[in-house]
Amino acid sequence: MRIHIATDHAGLEFSTRLQHHLSDQGHDVVDHGPLEYDALDDYPAFCIRAAQAVVRDQADGVDTLGIVFGGSGNGEQIAANKVQGIRAALVWNVATAELAREHNDANVIAIGARQHTFEEAAKFIDIFIATPFTFEERHVRRIGQIAAYEADGSLLPDPRATSPENGRAGENRGGEDIDAFDPEAG
């Protein structure tokens, strides 16, 4: 699998170690920067380029994922998610690594290098890479809704809207109780 990696100064050491870890597993690793430590570097361009490469590779049929690092991983996730077609997930434990792939078909993982040991981060990444998307209808449907919004701004009708066609406010005509708690939502 091809793995695109980007970071900021906070994740540079992680990135270097991770590239060796992934290469040793047989992955084709592409580093999108930075190339050297700079405490004032700006991560958005690095992360956006890595995300763009993931989208290009996927469009070309290449089996690929992305990994972005930072102090917390938050900004890096936000930057990657600005690229159309990217579903970047902030991961902080094994469960979020698995669910990012199983339920969200995430194609980029974001991790806070200052929040975890290298061993923890490597474990999350190994699990993320190894976990397949389930292709369950509800997850495919939800990802489709996100892609539709990303493409043209379309959303499902607001279930709170009151009109003669929709019935009373708050009623969901799709058969699901909109007030019901779904512990597996997301």
C-alpha positions in Angstrom: 0.0 0.0 0.0 1.2 3.6 -0.7 1.2 5.8 2.4 1.4 9.6 2.2 2.8 11.3 5.3 2.9 14.9 6.4 3.6 16.6 9.7 4.7 19.8 11.3 7.8 20.3 13.5 6.0 18.6 16.5 5.6 15.3 14.6 8.9 15.3 12.6 10.6 12.7 14.7 7.4 10.5 14.7 7.2 10.9 10.9 10.8 9.8 10.4 10.5 6.8 12.7 7.1 5.9 11.1 8.5 6.0 7.6 11.0 3.3 8.6 8.3 1.3 10.4 6.0 1.3 7.4 8.7 0.7 4.9 9.9 -2.3 6.9 6.3 -3.6 6.5 6.5 -3.3 2.7 4.6 -0.1 2.3 5.5 2.5 -0.3 5.9 5.7 1.9 5.8 9.2 0.4 6.9 12.0 2.6 5.3 15.4 2.0 7.3 17.3 4.5 8.7 19.0 6.3 12.3 18.0 5.4 13.9 19.6 8.5 13.0 20.8 11.9 11.7 24.4 12.0 9.8 25.4 15.1 7.9 28.0 13.1 6.9 25.8 10.2 3.4 25.9 8.7 1.7 22.5 8.5 -1.3 23.2 6.2 0.6 23.0 2.8 2.3 19.7 3.9 -1.0 18.1 5.0 -2.9 19.4 2.0 -0.3 18.0 -0.4 -0.4 14.6 1.3 -4.2 14.6 1.1 -4.2 15.7 -2.6 -1.8 12.8 -3.3 -4.2 10.3 -1.6 -7.1 11.6 -3.7 -5.0 11.4 -6.9 -3.8 7.9 -6.1 -7.3 6.7 -5.3 -8.6 8.1 -8.5 -5.8 6.1 -10.3 -6.8 2.9 -8.5 -3.8 2.9 -6.2 -4.3 1.3 -2.8 -3.4 4.3 -0.6 -4.0 6.1 2.7 -2.6 9.2 4.4 -1.2 10.0 7.8 -0.8 13.5 9.2 0.9 14.4 12.5 1.1 17.5 14.6 1.2 18.4 18.3 -2.5 17.6 18.7 -3.4 16.4 15.2 -6.4 18.8 15.2 -5.0 21.4 12.7 -3.6 18.7 10.5 -6.9 16.9 10.3 -8.7 20.2 9.5 -6.2 20.9 6.7 -6.5 17.5 5.2 -10.3 17.6 5.3 -10.2 20.7 3.1 -9.3 18.5 0.1 -12.3 17.3 -1.7 -12.6 13.5 -1.3 -10.7 13.3 1.9 -12.2 11.8 5.1 -9.5 12.5 7.7 -10.2 11.2 11.2 -8.5 12.3 14.4 -7.4 9.1 16.2 -6.5 8.8 19.8 -7.0 5.2 20.7 -7.5 1.7 19.1 -11.3 2.1 18.9 -11.1 5.4 17.0 -8.6 3.9 14.6 -10.8 0.9 13.8 -14.0 2.9 13.6 -12.4 5.5 11.3 -12.0 2.8 8.7 -15.0 0.5 9.5 -17.7 3.1 9.7 -16.3 6.2 8.0 -14.0 4.7 5.3 -11.4 7.4 6.4 -8.6 7.7 4.0 -6.4 9.9 6.2 -5.6 9.5 9.9 -4.5 12.4 12.1 -2.6 11.8 15.3 -1.2 14.2 18.0 2.5 13.4 18.3 2.6 15.2 21.7 -0.3 13.1 22.9 1.1 9.6 22.4 4.3 7.6 22.5 5.6 6.4 19.2 4.6 2.8 20.0 1.0 3.9 20.7 0.8 6.0 17.5 2.4 3.1 15.4 -0.2 0.7 16.8 -3.1 3.1 15.9 -1.7 3.4 12.4 -1.1 -0.3 11.9 -4.7 -1.0 13.0 -6.0 1.8 10.8 -4.2 0.4 7.7 -5.3 -3.2 8.5 -9.0 -2.5 9.2 -11.3 -2.7 6.2 -14.4 -0.6 5.5 -17.5 -2.6 6.3 -19.6 -1.5 3.3 -22.7 -1.6 5.6 -25.5 0.2 3.9 -25.9 2.8 6.7 -22.3 3.8 6.5 -22.2 3.9 2.7 -25.3 6.1 2.8 -23.8 8.5 5.3 -20.5 8.8 3.4 -22.6 9.4 0.3 -24.4 12.3 2.0 -21.1 13.9 3.0 -19.8 13.5 -0.5 -23.0 15.1 -1.9 -22.6 18.1 0.4 -19.0 18.4 -0.5 -19.8 18.3 -4.3 -22.8 20.6 -4.5 -24.0 21.6 -1.0 -27.0 19.3 -1.1 -28.4 18.1 2.2 -31.3 15.8 3.2 -34.4 17.8 4.1 -34.4 19.3 7.6 -36.7 17.0 9.7 -37.6 20.0 11.9 -39.2 21.8 9.0 -43.0 22.2 9.2 -45.0 21.8 6.0 -48.1 20.0 4.9 -45.9 17.4 3.1 -43.7 16.8 6.2 -46.4 16.6 8.8 -45.7 18.0 12.2 -42.4 19.6 13.3 -39.8 17.1 14.4 -41.4 14.1 12.6 -39.0 12.1 10.6 -40.9 10.4 7.7 -37.9 8.0 7.1 -39.0 5.5 9.7 -36.4 6.4 12.3 -37.1 8.2 15.6 -35.0 11.4 15.3 -34.8 11.6 19.1 -33.6 8.0 19.5 -30.0 7.6 20.7 -27.8 5.6 18.4 -24.7 4.4 20.3 -23.0 3.5 17.0 -23.7 6.7 15.3 -20.8 8.2 13.5 
